[in-house]
Amino acid sequence: MKKGVFITLITVIVLLSGLVVEASTKDRTPGEKLSILSEGQPSNELGDTVQEDVIRISDPKAIQLFQLNQDLHFEPPFPGAKIKEIVIKRSIPLNKSPLTIQSTDIRNVTFGGSICGSELIRRSSASGPGTLHMSVTNTVPNSYTASVSVSAGVVSAGVGFNVTATESITESYDLTIPAGKIGVIEAHPWKDLYDFEVWEDPWYWWGYKTGDGTAYRVTGICFAAWTN
């Protein structure tokens, strides 16, 4: 992590009353742990709770820290809009200890954290008073990156899931909008990260590491609710 980024993180951490971030997705390298920790915060507000089916973040400071940790910068959908809450709904159970097929090409697969993807799946808006309902189906495929050339099939075999498939996930969210207000719901993919090493193995016991990579699996939907 760059020195300037590290200093900025420390400053924000101090300002946000003891909330702690282990690592940001910005400049993240494979193997660098990404998680959200909390001291003195209710678990349903912010915490190391990526395994829960529903995570609800509504405290303004917690929302700010969540975006910093995730390296997200949500753009207000209209002038004066503010994020009311972020709700993450997980459909596929978290696997922190992936059971991988014994592969001579992909080794040492580890869980690297979970992120709210920047891809926008859907946006809906309405004026109050009333309730805005969104039911959304994932359209973002799994993916991977690597520092060396390696095929999707090889990575899929190593991490235990198809790294190019689009997971069948449907979730819903309701936003209550007061009279005279505007409400907007944005849906983004919720992704689990799995870091891995790429090996070259002309003979299994004489193999050597050639690079690193990260596989991203969409496991839920991350809703951002806006009002003015």
N, C-alpha and C positions, 0 to 999 in steps of 0.2 A: 504494500500500500504506500502511495506517495506521501512524503512528509507533510505537505500542505493539507492533503485530505485527512490525514491522521489527526492533525492539530484541530481542524474544523470539527471533526467528529467528537473529539474530547470536549471542545467548547460547548457544542450543542448538548452533549450528555450532561454536563454540569448545569446548564441552564434549565434542562427539563427535569429537574427534581429527582435525580437518582435513577431515571430510566436508562438502561444500558443496552447498547447495540454491539454485538461481537464483530460484525463485518458488514460492509455495504456491498451491494451487487456491482457497484461501479469499480472498475479495475480489479474485479474479483478474478483470482486464478484458481484452477481446479485444486481441490483439497483445502481451500480456505473456507472455514466453517461459516455458514450463514444461518443465523437464528436470531430470534427476538427474545430478550430476557426482560423481566420486570421485577422491581423491588417496590413493595407497597402498593401495587396496582391490582385491582380485582382481575381474576383470570379471564373473565369475559370481556375485559377492556383491552388488555395487551399482555402477552406472556409467551412463554415457550410452549405454545398450544397448537402447533401446526398439525397435531394428530387429531384434534377435535373435529367433529362433523360440522360445527358452526362456530365461527369466530366473529364476534361483534366488537367493533372499535368505534366509540362515539366521543370519547374525551378529546378535545381539540389538540392538546399536547401529544396525546398518544397517536392521533392521526398524523400530526406533523412528523413525529419520530418514525412512524411506520413508512411514510413516503421517503424519508431520508435513508432508512435502512434498505428499502427496496429499490433505491435509486429511481423513484417514480416522481414525476412532476405533472400531476393531473392539471390540464388546462381547464379553467372555468368554462362551462358551456354557454354562459351568457353573463353580461356585466353584473357584478355584485353577487354572483353565486358563490356559496361556500359549501364545503363538504359537511353534510350532517352526520354521516356515518359511513364506515366501510364494513361490509358484511361478506365473509368468506364462507362458502358452502362447499364442503368436500364430499365428493361422490365415490371416489376410489380410495380405500383405506391406505393410510401411510405405511410404507415399508422402509423402516430405517436400517434394516439389515437385509438387503436384497440377496435372495438366493440365486446365484448366477450359475449358469452352465459352465463346467470346467472348460475354459477356453485358453488356447495357447496364444491368442492374439489380444484379448481383453482381460486384464487382471486388476485385482485390488479395487473393486467397485465399492464406493462408500456413499452414504447419504450426505448431500451437501447443503440441505435446507430447502425452503419453499419460497416461492415468489409470486407476486401478482403481475402477470405479463402485461406489457404495454399495448398489446394488440386489442383493439376495440371490437368486440363481437357484436354489440348492439347498443343503441341509445334510444330512450323513449322519454317524452316530456309531457307535462300536463299542467293546467292551472287549478288552483284550489278554489273552494274547498272540495276535498275528495281524496280518493286513494288511487295512486298510480300502481298498477300491477304489471310486472314483467315476468314472462316465462321464456327462458332462453335455452337454446341448444348449442353446445360447443361446436365451433367450426374451425378451431385452430389445431393443426396437427402437432404431434410430438416432433421433437427435433434433436439435433446433437451438433456439437462443434468439437473439433480436434486440431491439435497442433501439427499433425501429420496426416497424410492421406490414408483413410480407412473407410471401407464400405459400410453402408447402413445395415446390411445383413450381418456383418461381423459384429458391429456394435450391438445390434438387437440381441444376438445370441449371447453376448457377454453380460449385458445388463438385465436380461430377463423380460424385456417388453419390446414391442415394435416401435422403433424410434421415428418412423414416418407415418404411423397410423393416426387417424383422428378418433379420439376416444368418444364413445357415445355417452354424453353427459347432458342432462336437462335439469335445470334448477329454476326456482322462482323467487321473487322478492316483491314486497309491498311497501310503498312509501306513502305515509299520510301527509297531505299537503294542506296547510291552513288557508283560510280565506284570504284572498289578496296576494298569495304567494305563488311562485312557480317552482315546480319540482322536476328534477331530471334524474333518471337512473342510467348508469353506464355499466355494462357487463364486460369483464376482462377474464382471461383464462387464469386459473390458479395452477401453478406448476411445481412439481417436485424435481429437485436436481440430484443427479447421481454422477459423481466424478469417477473417472476410470483411467487406467494406464494402458497404453498401447505397447505391445511387445512384438518383437521379431523373433521367431523361433524356428530356425532351420532344424534344430534338435531341441526337444523340450527342455532338457536340463542345462542346455547351453544358450538359452535365450537371453535377450537383453532388451531393456526398455528403450523405445524410440520416441515416445511422446505422451501427452496427456489429453484428456477430453472431458466433456460434460454432456450428459444426456438429459433432456427435459421431457417430463411426462405430465400432460395435462390431467389433473385429478379433481378439478372442481371449477367453480365460478367465483370470481371476485367482483362484488357489486360495490359501486361508489354512488352514494345518494347525495344529490345537491339540492339546496333550496336557497332562496334569497332572504 
